[in-house]
Amino acid sequence: MDQRKRICFTLQVKRDRLTEYRERHKAVWPEMQEALSRAGWHNYSLFLREDGLLIGYLETQNFEQARAEMARADVNQRWQASMLEFFESNSGKAADERMRPLEEVFHLD
């Protein structure tokens, strides 16, 4: 039985980089997509609001394990480095290092 957990997180994209951020995600590298799937990131989606609020959603059995597996992937390190400049208050940390799951308070099956 698949015991996937739903994970939701937010990040903030710089307003002056929204167009380019969207464009980059129209062409996510195939090797990055494959690495995410191998690491257990399922049903992964990103939603972007006009003020730069980015909402991410995924399903995985173990988020910390899935994130750690991606952290070890060379392709993820290259992708994160290329995306670092798009985020507000990045404090030098890659976006995937700053993801903090939100508490799920309701789910309708």
Sequence and secondary structure as in RCSB ss.txt:
>XXXX:A:sequence
MDQRKRICFTLQVKRDRLTEYRERHKAVWPEMQEALSRAGWHNYSLFLREDGLLIGYLETQNFEQARAEMARADV
NQRWQASMLEFFESNSGKAADERMRPLEEVFHLD
>XXXX:A:secstr
    EEEEEEEEB GGGHHHHHHHHHT  HHHHHHHHHTT EEEEEEE TTSEEEEEEEES HHHHHHHHHT HH
HHHHHHHHGGGBTT TT  HHHH           
